Amino acid sequence: MDKKKKTELNMENVNEVVSLSSKILHILYVAMIIACVLIVTILVKEWGIFTFLLTLLKVLSPLFIGFVIAWLFNPLVKKLEAKGIPRIAGSIIVYIIFVILFVVFLKFLVPTVYTQVNDLIRNLPNIFNEVKTGINDIFHRFSHVEGIDVEAIRLNVMNTMESKLTDFTTTFPALLLNMVGKFFSSLVTIALGLFIGLYMLFDFDSISKHFLSLLPERKQFEAQVLLNNIGGEVRKSVNGTLLVATMVFVCDSIGFAVIGLQAPVLFGLFCGITDLIPYIGPYIGGALAVIIGFSQSTFIGIMTLLICVVVQCVENFILQPVVMSKTMKLHPVTIMIGLLIFNNFFGIIGMILATPCIALLKVIWEFIRDKYQLFQK
């Protein structure tokens, strides 16, 4: 009887040790992913690889755009090909639909944003005065506090705001001309990329097979599996993120227009772009809209805040689970640490690219782990 109890006790201890070991291995697994991201970003920063790649991408940007477009559209063309439509015809059909939607989008967006930017600039003095009045009221409420020179702080804040407004109004014309020049230059680059992408799409699978043929024959199958996994993971991330950001742009623009916020499409577009940054992006985009809303009136400010909160809740609880389907299976802590690392090295662009890059590194790590049977129980 005593031996039986002792055996049961030992089994319980073994189970506890196994459970603890499993948790430790899981923590080590997450830590290794984070360490890999940190090491790669440090090496890229120190060796100047990112700067070199940016320069190379500027030169080869039409080729890169064409490859990305062909890579994104290849699954659609394959589906049409499976239904009996020749690949060339399917590629042309997909391209025509995409170009029509892109032109309609630009035709609607560019004039609207241009008009609303001009309206916003004309109203900047009024907005500044409203903000100035609100800040003065706040400092007036705390003017009786002893031990703090409230008036000096208020003057410092006012002078800083006036200086920033003066700098903005002085540099904005040159900035606007520069943006217009870059926009038309980008249109030429995008047009070249579209033509290159169309020709790539005609025979996209053969291009990937050609690159695989450069590897040793015994490594081609593993490389094909790795590329398929990377392509699937990154495609889900890119497609899902762009779709969710577009929905946020549409919902915010409609909501801002209904409540009477100035430049609703402009701020909706800004919210959609910043939504590409996981977790913190929506708050960055919504904060500016809320500030402008309160500068118009308290009611518009509160309604703007409410719209941002509602859209964010819809995104978190409906759009993200349905559209993204949690396909990346990345822990929020891992994504947040990746955002901090990429922001430190590459700024706002790094934050936008952080999640796809982490997903890519995760696929590569899982491939190495399974190939070499690391951390096997």
Beta strands, then each sheet from edge to edge (+ up, - down):
end
